[in-house]
Amino acid sequence: MPRKVTLRQVARTANVSIPTVSRVLNRSARVSPEIEKRVRDAAVRLGRAMNARDSSRVLAFLLGNRPITHPFHSEVMSGAEACCAERDYHMLFLTLRYPLRMRLTQLPMPRLLERRGTVAGLILAGVNSVSLVELLAKTGLPLAVFGTTVMEDGFGGYPIVNVDEAGGAIDMTRYLQSLAHTAIRFVGNIRMPWLRRRYEAYRSTMEAAGLEPLLNEFDSEDERRVGYLTTKSALDGPGTSTAIFAGNDHIAHGVYDALRDRQIAVAEQMSVAGFNDTLEAVVLHPALTTVRVYAEQVGRQLAELALRQIEAGSPLPQTITIPTRLIKRESCMALTELVNDFETPTQRT
């Protein structure tokens, strides 16, 4: 069996999700006979065996409070699975839905882990609470945590992979400033810790340049709605801006929607920037200037952390931070090139 035939390749060939392939491989949940046949036929064509391995070669990937199709976390899953395939490990994908404010004593142990010896280690990604991290640590299994989207700031003592959000937000803010923008507005739901960290980095960079930070926020888990409503609020409110820095690409999509409702052209009349560099960034028109977060590398590092602990036979409480990169596309223009011939309702009154 070629080691580098990954679940992702099988999933693409069979036109199913990676977790569906995982369920067929590990027989962890019921899958329709038609889907199972399609997956196994695809595996045969690619030369990958679909016999479940013993538990000493299986990692569980637990995705908390996010769908498996989430544009960012699905890339994290792909990176982790590719790393495991290269090391002759299998990966079992599970989704977890639970209240983020639930106490440790109230959290149910994932059913997979109720039986000892089911898996060799755990990867936790998605949006999670420190309480769940603590619960999983009590299993004694090697554990690696994506710390960027843990709801509480400042937790530690575990093997953690983070993204350099502050560095990415600083780079983006400085880039917009280099285009002569001085009225740069940040939009997002800063009650989410990762968006708050991006906002704080933006705010400090604005203040360091002697500029006023401008914030419009809306408390919702629907990120596209957040972008739409915060932009509408900004356009209807006092003051003006020439650039909008959205907390992520999905929020930026909502910003595009709101600007087009007002017949304000992205780039020509308002520069827009995002964060994450998901597929959405290049699908938008004009293509979105954004901060690239190397999601697959996050997944690879999570898998590496778990596997190193398995090999060492002990925890490795270290933190790995993945750098980001500024990606310049067509959604941002220099202030001197903007055509500011639109008026907001405030300016008309």
Secondary structure, 3 states (H helix, E strand, C coil): CCCCCCHHHHHHHHCCCHHHHHHHHHCCCCCCHHHHHHHHHHHHHHCCCCCCCCHHHEEEEEEECCCCCCCCHHHHHHHHHHHHHHCCCEEEEEEECCCCCCCHHHCCCCHHHHCCCCCCEEEEEECECHHHHHHHHCCCCCEEEECCCECCCCCCCCCEEEECHHHHHHHHHHHHHHCCCCCEEEEECCCCHHHHHHHHHHHHHHHHCCCCCEEEECCCCCHHHHHHHHHHHHHHCCCCCCEEEECCHHHHHHHHHHHHHCCCCECCCEEEECCECCHHHHHCCCCCEEEEECHHHHHHHHHHHHHHHHHHCCCCCCEEEECEEEECCCCCCCHHHCCCCCCCHHHHC
